[in-house]
Amino acid sequence: MSTPAFESILCPVDFSDCSANALRWAAWLAGSLGKPLRLLHAVHIDMPAYISTMQKQEILDQWGQVRAQAETHLKDWSAGNLPAGVEVHYEVSDAPPVEAIIASAHRDNSCIVMGTHGRTGWRQVWMGSVTTRTIEQAKVPILAIPPDKSVC
């Protein structure tokens, strides 16, 4: 069997149960293939036009602390789902989730393993789906893990 063409496994994390399940799958796949596992959390804030320049600056000044807290939380939250021996890298992005996932995957030639909440019909249309939009736009392999599928 030949080695897959991708260099790493990217697992976007939103701290949900679905995300934790996908993380277990991604860690298993990374360990099985001997590839590094990259965990990504996107923290994005749209600043509305009515916020003053001074308020925007205050938010940006605090942003460094938010990013540091997000990375610490990502490491702590994921620790219980990571087997020994898997190389793990952590990334926090300011971009909207779909953009962050695709940019990271393309930049590092990654296969994406991500959870899906299993919403269908109007719930998906109304709320949108990061997984669906990522599948539609990414140019890398993607494994979408339903919430009821656990690693054996």
N, C-alpha and C positions, 0 to 999 in steps of 0.2 A: 504494500500500500504506500503510495507516495504522500509526502507531507503537503497539507493544504497551502495554497498560495498566500494566504493572509499571514500577517506577522504577529497579531495579538488578538485577544478577545476583549471587546468593549461591552461593558454592561452599564447602561444608564440606570441611575438609582433615583427614585423619588420618595424612598423610605416607606412605601406601602407594603402590604403583605405580598402583592403580586411581584413587586420589585425584589423582595427577599427571596421569593421562589425562583425568579429568573437568576438571581445572584448564585444560588446553589447550583443551578444548571451551568452557568457560565464558569464557575469555579471547577466543576467536574470536567467540563470540556477543556478548559485551560490545562488542568492537571493531566488529562488523558493525552493531549496533544503536545505537552511540554511547551506551551506558549504562555507569555505573560498575560495576566488579567489586568485590565484597566477599568477602574470604576469612575464614572462621571456623574456629577450632580450639577444641574443647571439652576442657577439662582438669577432670575431675570426680573427687573422692575421696569415697567414702562412709566416714564415720568410724564404726567399730563401737562398740557400747555399752561394751565392756570397756576402751576407751582412757580414761585418766584426764583430768580437767579440765586438769591441767598439760601433759600430752602434747598434748591438742587445741590448747592455746594455742601451744605450740612449733610445731606444724604450721602453724597460721594465721599465725604470725609469719614463717615461711619462705615462705608462699604468694605474697607480693608478688614475691619473687625468681623463683619458678617461673613466674608469669604473664609477667614481663619476659623470661625466657629463652624461653618458648613463643612470644611475639610476635617476638622476634629470629629464632628458628629458622624461624618461618612466613615471614618476609620473605626470609631467605636461601634457604630451600628452594624457594620459589615463583619466585624471580628468573629462573631459567633457562627457565621455561615462560610467561613473560609477554612479549607483544609490546610494542614501543614505542607510546606514544600511548594506552594504556588506563589510565584512572583507576582506581587500586586503593586499597582501604581494608582494614585488618586489624583483626580482632576476636578476642579470647580470652575464652571464657566459662567460668564455674565450674559451669554447669548440666550435667546429663547430656546427651549428644550430641543425642538426638531433641528434647528440650525446648529446647536451645540453638538448634538449627536452626530449629525452628518459630517460636520467639519472635522471633528475628532477622528471619526472612523476613516475618512478619506486621507487625512493627514498622516495617520499611522498605519494605514493598510490593515484595518481591523475587520473581523467578523463581528457583527452586533448580535448580542443575546439580550433580549428585553422582554419584560412581562407585558401582558395585555390584561385588561380588566374584564374582558369578555362581554363588553357592552355591544348591543346590536340595535339595529333599527333606529328609531328616533332618538334614543338615548345617546347613541354614538354620533348621529348627525348634530344634535343639539350641543353636546359637550365637546365634540371633536375627539380625535384620537391621535396622540403623539405616535403611537406604534404604527397606525395606518399611514399617517403622513410620512413617517420615516421610511416605511416600506416603499411607498410610491416614489420617493425622491432619492434615496440612497443608491449608490452604485457599487455596493458591497453586499456580501451575503448577510442575511438576517434570519435569526431563529427567534420566532415569537412564541413565548411560553404562556399557554392558558393558565388561569389561576388554579385549576384543579389537577394539574399535571406535576407530580413531584418526582424528583430524581430517585431512582430505585436504590 
